[in-house]
Each structure stands twice: as structure tokens, then as C-alpha cells.
Amino acid sequence: MTKGAELRKDAMRVLKETSRTFYIPITLLNRKLKYTVGSAYLLMRAIDEIEDHESLENEVKGQLLKETAKLLRLDGDFPTGKFEMLLSPYKKSLPEVTLRLPDWLLVCPPEILPKVKASTAEMADGMAKWALKNWAIKTKEDLDDYTYYVAGLVGAMLSDIWKWYDGTDTDYELAIGFGRGLQAVNILRNQDEDFRDRGVRFIPVGWTRNDVFDYARENLRLADEYMKDIKTRNIYLFCKIPLALAKRTLKVMEEGREKMTRQEVEEVVAKIKAE
């Protein structure tokens, strides 16, 4: 097995360990897209683990994220040594997916890598901004800004990947709405845990839980519109699975349950794969 093949295999292992939602749809993509989207997901997950870290101070998070963004924007090969030096004081507390960010860059096809790096850098800068603000989301505009950086950007980046892959042309605003919708479901699902563990509420001042449900529904409606432009079957399946799981999760929470059962998840995935 070549070094590249070993790295791709390892990337899929780490992906499976870090994402319950996206691992299955990524494996349904064909080889070229699987490793492109897989590497892009791992890059964004790498910086997300810094933002979500339970013990790092917000100032440290902001510094690590901003400096990582700068390194991603440099021309030429990624400066792995500088990145390792940046993280070295916190190496013992950071997960594998973060420490190995340079490896995930090597998995991504060189032709699309500049766009993936640019999107990841933009996300890191946005996360740094909100970490330094202690995620004080006061208005809907604040919520839109935060959900753009942590999720809407993923949708925009994926639109770039689809266009590069086979010319699939999707609307950026709808793609951003798709990401925001998935993130709003996560906010609802993790509301108590976020407040208990981090003292953070990702909900505008004066909003009720029902307002957040409405916000999620509106953005998932945009996701439905986004899907209409996708004709490539494996891309369609990739997008449809997390969208269907988000809608079902909303329904489950409206019924008073915390999350879907494993059987419900498997049923949703099997139904979509059979379409």
C-alpha cells in the first residue's frame, strides 16, 4: 500500500470516529468525491474541535484559530512545522483530527485544494471572532453570522466542490441556508449541554425555543430548494441524508424526545438509499 493510499484509509478511519452524521453519506460518494469531501470535512472538524474545546480559554482558542487561518492562506505548501509549533503547548489536550490537519490537506485533490483551504481559513477566522466574544449572540443577525461561519460556509464550499466535479450548479444562498438549518437543529439538540458545559446559549435575546424551531424550519426549507438543482445521484444522496435526519430530529424533539433512536436513523438512511 502506498503512502497516499494509507493516508486516505486513515482519513476514513478518523472520519468514522468523528462524525456520525456525515460518515455514511460521504462513503456513498464515488472515489474522487469521497476523498475530496472527506478531507474537507476533516479540515473543518479539525478547527471546530478547537472552538468547541471544553478546557481551552477563549483567548487561546481565538489565537489558535486566527493563526491557523493565516497558515492556510499562505501560498505554496502548508507549513506543517509552524502549525505543529503553534499547537505544541496544547498537544496533549487536542484530538487526533486537529493535530493531523496537515495530513487532511494531502488527501484533498490539488485542483480544488485552494478553495477548500480558503473556506477553512474563513471558518477559522469566524470561529475566532465568536470565541473572543464568548458567543454572545444577541440578535437574529448575530445568529445568522455565527451559523454562517460554523455551517453555512460548509454548504458554500460543497457547492464549489460540486461545480468543480461535474459542473453541478447550485445557489450559494440556498447552500448557506442548508448549513444554517442543520446547525439550528444542533443548537436545539444541544441547548442544555452547551449551557451546562460551556455556559453558552446560541439563542438571541428574547427568543423562545419555538423561535429557534421556526429558524430551523425556514432554513431547512431553503435546503429543500437547494436540492432541486442536484441531478447527480451520489451528490443527491449525500445531501439528502443529513437533511432528512435533521427534519426527523426536529420532529422527534417536537414530540418531547431528545434524539432519534439508532433504528430510526437506520430507517431514514435505508429509505433514501432505496430511492
ZAMARGU-4260 file (C-alpha; in steps of 0.2 Angstrom, whole numbers, plus 5000, padded with zeros to 4 digits):
<rodrens>
0) 5000/5000/5000 | 5007/5017/4995 | 5009/5031/5007 | 4994/5041/4999 | 4983/5025/5000
5) 4987/5023/5018 | 4983/5041/5022 | 4967/5040/5013 | 4962/5024/5023 | 4967/5033/5039
10) 4957/5048/5034 | 4941/5037/5033 | 4945/5030/5049 | 4946/5046/5058 | 4931/5052/5049
15) 4921/5037/5055 | 4927/5041/5073 | 4922/5059/5072 | 4906/5061/5063 | 4890/5050/5065
20) 4880/5062/5053 | 4892/5063/5038 | 4902/5047/5038 | 4888/5037/5029 | 4884/5050/5016
25) 4902/5053/5012 | 4905/5034/5009 | 4891/5034/4997 | 4901/5046/4986 | 4912/5040/4972
30) 4930/5038/4975 | 4935/5056/4969 | 4922/5065/4978 | 4923/5054/4994 | 4941/5059/4997
35) 4938/5077/4992 | 4923/5079/5004 | 4931/5068/5017 | 4947/5079/5018 | 4937/5095/5018
40) 4926/5089/5032 | 4941/5083/5042 | 4949/5100/5040 | 4934/5109/5046 | 4931/5097/5060
45) 4949/5100/5065 | 4946/5118/5068 | 4929/5115/5075 | 4937/5104/5089 | 4947/5120/5094
50) 4932/5131/5095 | 4922/5118/5105 | 4936/5113/5117 | 4930/5112/5135 | 4946/5117/5144
55) 4955/5130/5132 | 4952/5148/5137 | 4943/5159/5124 | 4959/5169/5121 | 4969/5154/5117
60) 4955/5147/5105 | 4955/5164/5096 | 4974/5164/5094 | 4975/5146/5088 | 4961/5149/5076
65) 4967/5165/5069 | 4985/5159/5067 | 4979/5143/5058 | 4969/5154/5046 | 4985/5163/5042
70) 4994/5147/5039 | 4981/5141/5027 | 4981/5157/5017 | 5000/5156/5013 | 5005/5152/4996
75) 5014/5135/4992 | 5015/5120/5003 | 5007/5121/5020 | 5020/5125/5034 | 5017/5109/5044
80) 5032/5113/5056 | 5024/5131/5061 | 5007/5123/5063 | 5015/5109/5075 | 5024/5123/5085
85) 5008/5133/5086 | 4998/5118/5094 | 5013/5111/5104 | 5008/5119/5121 | 4991/5111/5119
90) 4995/5095/5110 | 4990/5083/5125 | 4973/5090/5125 | 4969/5091/5107 | 4961/5077/5097
95) 4969/5067/5083 | 4958/5076/5070 | 4965/5093/5074 | 4983/5088/5077 | 4983/5080/5059
100) 4976/5094/5050 | 4991/5094/5038 | 4988/5076/5033 | 4970/5080/5028 | 4977/5094/5016
105) 4987/5080/5007 | 4971/5069/5005 | 4962/5083/4995 | 4964/5084/4976 | 4976/5098/4972
110) 4964/5106/4959 | 4951/5110/4972 | 4963/5112/4987 | 4964/5131/4986 | 4945/5133/4988
115) 4945/5121/5002 | 4959/5130/5011 | 4951/5147/5008 | 4934/5141/5015 | 4943/5133/5030
120) 4953/5149/5034 | 4937/5159/5033 | 4928/5147/5045 | 4943/5148/5057 | 4943/5167/5057
125) 4924/5167/5060 | 4926/5155/5074 | 4940/5165/5082 | 4929/5181/5082 | 4914/5172/5091
130) 4926/5163/5103 | 4933/5180/5108 | 4915/5187/5110 | 4911/5172/5121 | 4897/5168/5108
135) 4886/5182/5115 | 4873/5180/5102 | 4860/5194/5105 | 4851/5196/5089 | 4845/5186/5074
140) 4859/5195/5064 | 4871/5188/5076 | 4864/5171/5075 | 4865/5172/5056 | 4883/5177/5057
145) 4888/5163/5069 | 4879/5150/5059 | 4886/5156/5043 | 4904/5153/5049 | 4901/5137/5058
150) 4889/5129/5045 | 4884/5140/5031 | 4902/5140/5024 | 4902/5121/5023 | 4887/5122/5011
155) 4896/5136/5001 | 4912/5125/5000 | 4902/5110/4995 | 4894/5120/4981 | 4911/5124/4975
160) 4916/5106/4975 | 4900/5100/4965 | 4904/5113/4952 | 4922/5108/4951 | 4917/5089/4950
165) 4904/5089/4936 | 4898/5106/4933 | 4883/5104/4945 | 4877/5122/4948 | 4869/5126/4965
170) 4864/5143/4973 | 4876/5149/4986 | 4862/5157/4997 | 4852/5141/4997 | 4868/5131/5002
175) 4871/5143/5016 | 4853/5141/5022 | 4856/5122/5021 | 4870/5123/5033 | 4861/5135/5044
180) 4847/5123/5045 | 4857/5109/5051 | 4866/5120/5064 | 4850/5126/5071 | 4845/5108/5074
185) 4861/5105/5083 | 4858/5121/5093 | 4841/5114/5098 | 4848/5097/5102 | 4862/5103/5112
190) 4855/5118/5121 | 4855/5111/5139 | 4873/5103/5136 | 4880/5119/5129 | 4874/5129/5144
195) 4879/5116/5157 | 4897/5113/5150 | 4901/5129/5142 | 4889/5142/5149 | 4884/5147/5132
200) 4867/5150/5124 | 4867/5151/5105 | 4850/5159/5105 | 4846/5178/5103 | 4840/5188/5117
205) 4821/5186/5119 | 4819/5171/5108 | 4810/5156/5114 | 4814/5138/5109 | 4799/5139/5097
210) 4808/5154/5088 | 4823/5143/5086 | 4812/5129/5079 | 4805/5142/5066 | 4823/5147/5062
215) 4827/5129/5059 | 4812/5126/5048 | 4814/5141/5037 | 4832/5137/5033 | 4828/5118/5030
220) 4815/5125/5018 | 4830/5133/5009 | 4839/5117/5009 | 4824/5109/5000 | 4825/5122/4987
225) 4844/5118/4986 | 4841/5100/4982 | 4831/5104/4966 | 4847/5109/4957 | 4856/5092/4960
230) 4854/5079/4947 | 4870/5069/4951 | 4864/5054/4961 | 4878/5052/4973 | 4879/5070/4977
235) 4860/5070/4979 | 4861/5055/4991 | 4875/5064/5001 | 4864/5080/5003 | 4848/5071/5006
240) 4853/5060/5021 | 4859/5074/5033 | 4844/5084/5028 | 4831/5070/5031 | 4840/5066/5048
245) 4838/5085/5053 | 4820/5085/5048 | 4817/5069/5058 | 4826/5076/5073 | 4816/5091/5073
250) 4800/5081/5073 | 4807/5070/5087 | 4811/5085/5098 | 4794/5092/5095 | 4787/5076/5102
255) 4797/5079/5118 | 4811/5066/5115 | 4830/5071/5115 | 4836/5062/5099 | 4832/5049/5086
260) 4835/5031/5090 | 4848/5021/5081 | 4834/5011/5072 | 4826/5027/5067 | 4842/5033/5059
265) 4845/5017/5050 | 4827/5018/5043 | 4829/5035/5037 | 4846/5031/5028 | 4839/5015/5021
270) 4824/5024/5014 | 4834/5037/5005 | 4847/5024/4998 | 4832/5015/4990 | 4825/5030/4981
</rodrens>
